[in-house]
């Protein structure tokens, strides 16, 4: 019997899996800017720090919701997870290009 995930559950699952990639990307970009020869680094670093602060709040919110809904994750591969929701197993696999596009769009929302 196939049990469909709700839209909210799908969003929580995607956020739980992909928001850490947003954090990793922003932290890497911040380090690159810090080590670069850009003349005025501070505005860029401050913008990234502000985005990382909001991202941390969002990640905590998602983790609380995952705990509240008793959703469990088993990482099978980079972007391939077994997700257990309401006693049923669902496989979530994100193509790297689709995940990268999602991460880029989320970074846009955090920076602008």
LINPEGI-V267307 format. One record per residue. N is the residue number from 1. RES is the residue in one small letter. SS is DSSP state (2 for helix, 1 for strand, 0 for the rest). NEAR is the number of other C-alpha atoms within 10 Angstrom. D_CENTER is the distance of its C-alpha to the mean C-alpha in Angstrom with 1 decimal. Layout:
<<N:RES:SS:NEAR:D_CENTER> <N:RES:SS:NEAR:D_CENTER>>
This chain:
<<1:x:0:4:29.8> <2:x:0:7:26.5> <3:x:0:11:24.6> <4:x:0:11:22.2> <5:x:0:14:18.9> <6:x:0:9:18.9> <7:x:2:9:16.8> <8:x:2:9:15.2> <9:x:2:16:14.6> <10:x:2:13:13.0> <11:x:2:13:10.6> <12:x:2:19:9.8> <13:x:2:24:9.5> <14:x:2:17:7.2> <15:x:2:17:4.8> <16:x:2:20:5.8> <17:x:2:20:5.5> <18:x:2:18:3.0> <19:x:2:21:0.9> <20:x:2:15:4.1> <21:x:2:16:5.1> <22:x:2:24:5.2> <23:x:2:20:7.0> <24:x:2:12:9.0> <25:x:2:15:10.0> <26:x:2:19:11.2> <27:x:2:16:12.9> <28:x:2:12:14.6> <29:x:2:15:15.7> <30:x:2:19:17.1> <31:x:2:12:19.0> <32:x:2:11:20.4> <33:x:2:16:21.6> <34:x:2:14:23.1> <35:x:2:10:25.0> <36:x:0:10:26.1> <37:x:0:9:29.3> <38:x:0:10:28.0> <39:x:0:6:30.6> <40:x:0:9:28.6> <41:x:0:14:25.4> <42:x:2:12:25.1> <43:x:2:9:23.9> <44:x:2:16:21.0> <45:x:2:18:20.1> <46:x:2:12:20.5> <47:x:2:15:18.3> <48:x:2:20:15.4> <49:x:2:16:16.2> <50:x:2:14:16.2> <51:x:2:20:12.7> <52:x:2:20:11.5> <53:x:2:14:13.6> <54:x:2:13:12.2> <55:x:2:20:8.5> <56:x:2:15:10.1> <57:x:2:11:11.9> <58:x:2:15:9.1> <59:x:2:17:7.5> <60:x:2:12:11.2> <61:x:2:14:11.9> <62:x:2:19:9.6> <63:x:2:17:11.1> <64:x:2:12:14.4> <65:x:2:16:14.2> <66:x:2:18:13.4> <67:x:2:11:16.4> <68:x:2:9:18.5> <69:x:0:13:18.2> <70:x:0:13:18.8> <71:x:0:18:16.1> <72:x:1:16:16.1> <73:x:1:19:14.2> <74:x:1:11:16.1> <75:x:1:12:14.5> <76:x:1:12:17.2> <77:x:1:9:16.0> <78:x:0:11:13.2> <79:x:0:14:11.4> <80:x:1:15:14.0> <81:x:1:20:13.9> <82:x:1:17:16.7> <83:x:1:18:15.6> <84:x:1:15:18.5> <85:x:1:19:19.0> <86:x:0:12:22.4> <87:x:0:11:24.0> <88:x:1:14:23.0> <89:x:1:15:21.0> <90:x:1:16:18.7> <91:x:1:12:17.5> <92:x:1:17:14.1> <93:x:1:15:14.2> <94:x:0:15:12.2> <95:x:0:11:14.4> <96:x:2:11:13.4> <97:x:2:9:14.6> <98:x:2:10:12.9> <99:x:2:18:9.4> <100:x:2:15:10.6> <101:x:2:12:11.9> <102:x:2:17:8.9> <103:x:2:19:7.2> <104:x:2:14:10.7> <105:x:2:12:11.1> <106:x:2:15:8.3> <107:x:2:20:9.8> <108:x:2:11:13.1> <109:x:2:10:12.5> <110:x:2:17:11.8> <111:x:2:14:14.7> <112:x:0:7:17.1>>
